[in-house]
Amino acid sequence: MRLIYSLQEDLGAHPQRVADTQALTLDKRRPFGLNGTYGLFGSPEWWTNIERGVAPVQILAGEITRIYREGMHNESQGFEMSLDDGTLFTYGCLANRRKDLSAYQVGKRIEFEMMFDPFKNPTPGPTGELETHSKVVLKVLVSE
């Protein structure tokens, strides 16, 4: 398996994302954003809670079954994977380097590591159901 996406690398390249997310968490006047349950997003405390298993992390593993275009103008690439338990999961393709987007290919094995960070307040998801946690992608690994 080859690591094609790491949140740590992504945040290192985009420190303003960390600062903006932390500011929103700390702003008590704004009812949306992360709650800060496991520490401020991207902080040493937050990473330690992930590493120690305090923050909930899930690894989704399976096979890529479909690649498709997404977005209003088909500007992004998404994928569908069949998990080992047979359920389907879809998400946008992530890679730290643009050239690594080509690693997403039908038939390849993929592992998707996500952390669930609670929101301050539930927010409507794409299906209208209230979502209580942000799904933060930590790593993506794809077979060679």
N, C-alpha and C positions, 0 to 999 in steps of 0.2 A: 504494500500500500504506500502511496506517495501523498504527503501532505501538500494540498494545493491551496488551503485557506487556513489562516490562523488569525483569530481576533487580536491576539497580542501584537502581531506584526501590523495588522490593519490600524489599530489604535496608535501604535508608535508612529505611523505615517500620517495620522490625522488627529493630533492631540486636541484640536478644537472640538471634535465630537465628544471627547471625554469631558471637557470643560462645560460644554453646553448641556450635556445630560446631567452632570452633577449639579449645575446651577438650577435646572428645572426641579430636580429632586429636593433641593434645599429651599426652594421658593414655596413657602406654605400658602401663599395667596393663590397659587395655581393648582387646581384640583387634579391635574393630569401629570403623567410622568411616572418614574419609578419611585417606589416607597423607600428604598435604601435599607431594606431588611437585612441584607448580607454585606452592607457597607456601600459606599458610593461607587457607582459604576466605574470600573477601570482602576479603582484605588488598590493599593497593596492589600488592604483588609479584604476587599472584594475577591481578589485573586486567591488569597489564602483560604477564604471560606469555600471557594470552588475546589482547590487542591485538597483540602481536608475532608471534603464530602459534606460540609455543613449546608451548602447551597445545593438544591436538587439539579442533578445533571443526568441527561438521558442520552444514550448512544443508539441511534437508529442505523441499522445495517441491512443491506439488501443489494438488489441489482437494479441498475438504471434500465427502465423499460421504454422511456420516451423522452425526447428532447423537443422543445417547442419554443416559439417566440412569444413574448408577453409584453405588456405595456400598451398604452394607448396607441403608440406608433410602432409597435413591434420592435422596440429599441433594446429589449433585454432578452435573455435566454433563460428558460426555466427547464426543469427536469421532473420526471416522475420516476419514483422507484418503487419496486415491490419489496416490502420488508420481509424478513425471514419468516414472519408469522402469516404472510400472505396479504396483509393490508397494504394499501397504496398511500404514498406520501408524495406531495408535490412541493416544490420550493424553487426559488430563483437560484441560478448558478452563481456561485461565489468563487473567487480566486484572488489571491494577492497580486498575481501577475496576469495580465491580459492573455498572454500566450497559453496559460494553464487552463483557460476555459475550454480548450480543445480536449482536455482530459475527460470531460463529460461525454461519454459515448454509450449508446445502447449496448447492453450486455456486460458492461463493466461493473465490478463490485464497488460499493460506496459505503462509507461510514460518515455519519453526520452527528456531531456532538453538540448538544444544546443544553443551555442552562435556563431555568425558569425563574425570572426575577419579578416579584410582585409589583403590580401597579399601585399607585396611591388609591385609585378608585377603578372599579371595573369599567372597561371601555367596549363599545360595540365592535365585534369582529366582522369579517367579510360576510358571514352568513346571518348577521344580526344578533347572534348570541353574545352575551357579555363575556369578555375575556378578562381574567384576573391576573394574568402573568404575561410578561414579555418573553418571547422565545428568542434567546440570545444565542446565536451560533458561535461556538467556540473554535471548532475545527472541522475541516472536511478532508477526508482521505479517499483517494480513488485508486483502484488497482492499476498496475502498469499495463 
